[in-house]
Amino acid sequence: MLSNNTRIGIIGAGAAGLSAALALRKKGYKNITLLEKEVYAGGKCHSFDYQGRNFELGAVVIPYCSRKTLNIISDLGLKVAPLTKDRAFFNSSGEQIELIGKLEQIQFFWQVFVKLPYLQFKYRKIFQPGFKNINDELIQSFEGFCKQNNLDLFEKFSNSVCAAYGYGYFDQVSTAYYLKFLKLPLVLAVITQTDFIFLEGSANVWKKIAEQFDVRYQQHINNIKRNETIEVETQTEVLELDKLILACPLDNALNFLDTALDEEELFSKIKYNKYWSFALIMENMPKKSIGYLPSNFSPDKQGHIMCWYRRYPDINLYNFYVIANNSQEEQDIEKIMIEDLNQIGATIKEKYVSAEWKYFPHVDILDIENKFYERLESLQGMNNTYFVGELLNFSYIEAVIEYSYDLVKRFF
């Protein structure tokens, strides 16, 4: 272990950066500084108030199996509440439908409770932190993997989670990402509807953690130079550090980091989904608090509503979620949303707030095949620099925390 006075700087005060700070403090490190570009901590855990109650614009759901996340919430004296079970699937006309037909259910449960556990045991290394040394069979698209293993109904079910929650499309994304996410306890949480929400808002969790550390907000980093010591120049000061943890999007670091050739090559390969969340005051919505529109879970339907969420049954504020393509701007998406809502008989009374998220950092299947993650992991610690965040272990809170904890355990 290094000296507990080692000067450690963390770029980014979202879930990755703050969970790394928690792990460092637990190991006795005292000199930890976090630099955050926004005016708030939490990143995509972003809450807002309406009529005296909290709503989410980013992260919403906590699966019951998210033990690290739930432990942090408990340690802070905060609470969770069950996510509503008032959920259904709808066609584009607003008629309620069954995603898995009654005649298909026996086959579906066979796939989930017999085939899936076998495959997850076979490829159990994928559930370790990180994506290093991915089995060759998991590099292919998830669509190809499901066809290869006769998981057609599980694929249909999984699409309602992955596409709707911003993780893209099964014909385009490596199995390694989705299988890591869709571990059996999480699948069971979705089937049995035993998910939780942040009772006091997701942002409040990270706000309370940030209050325990030296977090400096609205920081614009001009450059970072890594020699015997690390110099981080912001618009207000120059920090001297011994160790640097990048908990920001790694491709953003290209704007300020004195990157080596390998770093520049790897960081430039990272891709994202353009994921939008709209909070709208609605009239005449279908009588379900959570609704999914499976007909929009495909690349040719980008810009269309994939799902909605009504947090409180007595307030007509709904969140709508959309994956857009790179050419679609907010006004284009709003026009498509109005058409979608008109089809189901609903109308927008007022737009309250919206957010575009740079979501689900990942790389192409070919890049995984060419050992992207092995190369990235080999850079951990070089120039006293480390990486954490969604890219390293998948884009949900539990996975982000897990990787940050593991990185601190390995290197600090």
C-alpha positions, 0 to 999 in steps of 0.5 A: 500500500502507498502512503496514506498521504498520497495525493490522489486526484479523481476526474469526475464526481459521478458514481464511478469517481465517488465510489472510488473515493469511498474505497480509497478512504476505506483503505486509509487514504486521506488526500483525495481531490475530485474535480467535477465539471458540473455544478452537482455530483452524481453524473447520470444520477440526476434528480429534479423536484416538481410539486415538492417531490423528487423525480429522476431524469437519469438513473431510476431502477435498482435491481434487488441484487445490487448489493453494493448500491443498496449498502451505500444507500443504507450506510447513508441513512437513505431509503429505497422503495419498490418500483411500481408493478403497474407495468404493461406492453403496448402496441403503437396504437396504445392497445395492451399486448403480451410480450411473451404469449401464453403458449410460449411461456413454458418455452420461455421459462425453460430458456430462463431457468434451465438454459440461461443458468447453464450458459452463465455458468459456462461463461461465468468469468464474464461476471468478474469485474471488467471485460478482460479475456472475453471468451470468443463465443461472447464476442459476437452480437447478442442476436447471433448468440441467442440464435446459436443457443436457441434463446429466441424468447429470452432475446425478445424479453431481454430487448425490453430491458436493454433497448428500452434502457438505452443499451442499443440493439442486439444485432449491433452490440457484443454479447459480452456486454449484455450477458454481463448485465443480464445475470440471472438475479437481475433477470429474476428481478425483472420477471418478478418485478422486485426492483427498487427506486431511490426514495429520496432521489438518486442524486441525493445519494451522491450529493451526500457522499460528495459532502464527505470529500473535497469535491471542486465543482464547475472545473474546466481542465485545461491540461494534464501533464504526467511526469514525476508528478502529475500536474492538473491545470484548471481555470483556477489552479494547478494541482500537483498529484501523485496518482490520477483516476479518470472517472470521466468519459475517456474520449473526453480526456483526449481534450486535456490529457497528454495521451500516449499513442495507445491511449489516444488510439483506444479512447478514440474507438469509444462509441455512445448511444444518444439517449434522451429523457423527457419529463412531460405533463400528460393527458389521456395516457394509458392506465399503466405507470410503466409502459413499453412499446416493443415495436420501437425497439429497433434501429429503424425506430430511432427517435421514437418512444420506447417506454414511459414511467410515471413515478407518482399516481397522483401527478401526471408527470411522465418520463419518456425514453428515446434513443436518437440517431446522430442527425436527430436534434431535440425538436426532431425527437419532440415531433416524432414523440407527439406523433407517437403519443397521438397514436395512443390517444395521449397529448402533451400538456406541458414540457417540463424538462429534458436531458440528452445523455451520452450513454452506454460507452462501448466499442464495436465487436471488431475492436473487442475481437482485436483485444481492446479491453486487454490493451486498455487494462494493460494501461492501468497504472501507467504514468500513475493513471487509472481508469474507472467508469461505465466502459470498464464494466457496463452502464449501470450503477452496481457495475460501476461501483463494482469496478471502482472497488476492484480497481482500488483493491488491485492497485492501491 
